[in-house]
Amino acid sequence: MRTIGALAVRFRYLVVAIWVIATVVVALWAPTLSSVVDNRQSAFLPSDTPSVEAAELAAPFEPINGSTAEIVVASEDGPLSAGDLAKLDGLEARVGALDEVSAVRPEGVASSGKAAIALVATPVSPSSDEAEPLVDRIRSEITSTDFGPGVEAELTGELAIEVDTTASNADRNQLTALLVNAVVLVMLFLVFRSLLAPIITLLPAVLVLVVAGGTIGALANEGLFDVSAVTQALFTVLVIGAGTDYGLFLVLRMREEMANGLDPKAAVVRSVERIGASISSSAGTVIVALLSLLLATFVMYRDLGPALALAIAIMLLAALTLLPALCAIAGRALFWPRRVEDVGEGAWGRIAERVVARPKRALAAGVVFFGALALCAIGFSAGGFGGSADDGPSGSGSAKGTALIEANFPAAANDPTTVVMRFDRPVFTELDSVARAQRELERSDVFASVTGPTSPTGRPIPAPILVELREELGDPANLPLVPPAGIAVAEALYEAFRASGRDISPDGRTVQFQTALAAGPAASTAALDAIPDVRDEVDRVGESVGAAEVGVAGIAAVSYDISDLSNNDLRTVLPVVLVLIAVLLAIVLRSLIAPLYLVASVALSYFAALGLAVIIFMWIGGADGLNFVLPFLMFVFLMALGSDYNILVMTRIREEAAKRRLRDAVATALRSTGGTVTSAGLVLAATFLVVGLTSPTDQVRQLGVAIALGILLDTFLVRTLLVPSTVSLLGRWNWWPSAMSRVGRREERVAGPADDELGRPESA
């Protein structure tokens, strides 16, 4: 580390130039992180989960690897005119002729006659570069269609919602990044009370945002992993938070060394020598914790790990090279207008004296407090995606289209839970089993409404009539919106038959039913919890009507599968992370005892933070449950980030213990690191809090706020009170079996029986 520091100082201008050039190159040529984000939750599920298997079963209706959109046309005043329907026919034909569109299928006219829907199928994925141009072209065709006065036309559905959401999130993420940087900069000004130190502390993290973001984007484009919205949201806060932590560790140690008489360049080298190993170990624990996510079965977790681990690795490289170079260039001006000699030990000096004087009292009070909060975690229950997150961003075309569907069609038409049944032979001429399946689904307590081949627009059509109409009119998918001349079929019956084509596959073997769940909206917690009963009921109905295969698809089914996988991953990955971090701490501290209580302290802090989240969001906020990814991601991040402060505090205690008795070493180390840890913790908590409060989704909002609370608990109570008091009580056993423990035993024998376990007279 001393060599790294010396090289960074000696070639400081070259180091800065290399980083600036790398940042410019990546910014100009690498893809942005937002351009590779895939917002579809189902894209991150294993192929053998029930909701994915159901989606594959429904492939004749919606492309598995592609996406769909919906054109909705609605009249404010009355039923759509024949002219409007004819224009919609022409619009469907023009959209269907686009190269990227595989099919346009009529979804039916509302029973009121005031609205109509057409489904657009495309092999284009919502996360691909072709998605936004395709949506723009379809919307251009819609805009160029001259519907009558009072008629509104919009594009919504999966593809349009994802494109609108990505655009909205890109703007919001830019705002979030600016707010995070602004908040961190203000807090750093308060910490340093100088002009240049905050900027130089934050600058490496800002450059790493560009370099790491472009690198992750390039690797995602090569197919090495996928990037979810959670990865994108946590990327900014993790890089800024960790980068600021490392910057504070190094810059504050540089200030301390300068106060002890070293010139700025020598202080930088000494700081890297002393703190570099701590920073590297801290980054190593975060990287190991993130890479342990590769053991997860939920693909979003697996892809989250390597992407963020790479970002932390690049941040570590910047902390050990770019930051020392910048500090060496700034010199004494770094802390202007304050003088380094004017910086005192502050409140932590007084706290240190109280902690080491009464370690048993501090430890007991902390355990009781954290234990009480941890007990509240028993009240945790998993929640769904929540709200109208899948309706499109407020004010967007997709949100307006969703509102038109909700206002004119049955509840099952908007964001339905789809029941899919596959039969051994075509059902075109044997629709009795299909009609019976729909009747049984309608009678079931788990469904609020059901539409299908025998009631595609909400009006029932007897199965024999459907068979006769198919014989007379042919495939309903090929019929125009307006009945051709010479067809003696009532308009409502014609439209219902035409819409029935959406629910029977071209080969006649697969049938789908669009349902609304009795438990509540598909994105709600109640709907998630109802999925096991829904699947049991669908299995029963499928068996009774002779279906060969059945499945349940939709957001509720996907939510349930993700929740189930997340809980299983927590049980699998949690012990692995604990063991790996304990091993790293044992290597860094050269002790087998210290890692045990350090890991236990972080685990206690985690459960306390989860309990606090339950209190705030569920008991006070009235939420049905916390987002199901929260316990898993909270654990990984609090365990990894909490170890940062563990390593800083414990390595400083070990450093001081080599020169003085342990209790004095604890007090000295706490005086020196207390301000650093609290400053770093406040900054890190602020970054997560800003991301949480500015996020448009409950998923990221709850995660950001909960992690921020956990960091504050960890910073102000665990790392600066409980850990030092435990160290004071254990004495020489902290370092067993290293040489430090043997030094403690020799001091104890020399001190005599009247001395305490730390080798110091009680009277002291």
Secondary structure, DSSP 8 states (H G I E B T S, - for coil): -HHHHHHHHHTHHHHHHHHHHHHHHHHHHS--GGGGB---GGGGS-TTSHHHHHHHHTTTTS-SSSEEEEEEEEESSSS--HHHHHHHHHHHHHHHTSTT--EEEEEEE-TTSSEEEEEEEES--TTSTTHHHHHHHHHHHHHHS---TTEEEEEESHHHHHHHHHHHHHHHHHHHHHHHHHHHHHHHHHHH-SSHHHHHHHHHHHHHHHHHHHHHHHHHHTTS--B-HHHHHHHHHHHHHHHHHHHHHHHHHHHHHHHTT--HHHHHHHHHHHHHHHHHHHHHHHHHHHHGGGG-SSHHHHHHHHHHHHHHHHHHHHHHTHHHHHHHHHGGGGGTTS-GGG---THHHHHHHHHHHSHHHHHHHHHHHHHHHHHHGGG--EE-S-TTTTS-STTSHHHHHHHHHHHHS-GGGSS-EEEEEE-SS--TT-THHHHHHHHHHHHSTTEEEEE-TTSTTSS---HHHHHHHHHHH--GGG--SS--TT--S-HHHHHHHHHHTTSB-TTS-EEEEEEEETTS-TTSHHHHHHHHHHHHHHHHHHHHHT-SEEEEESHHHHHHHHHHHHHHHHHHHHHHHHHHHHHHHHHHHTBSSHHHHHHHHHHHHHHHHHHHHIIIIIIIT--S-EETTHHHHHHHHHHHHHHHHHHHHHHHHHHHHTTS-HHHHHHHHHHHHHHHHHHHHHHHHHHHHHHHHH-SSHHHHHHHHHHHHHHHHIIIIIIIIIHHHHHHHHGGGGGTBSHHHHHHHHHHHHH-TTB-TTSSBTT-
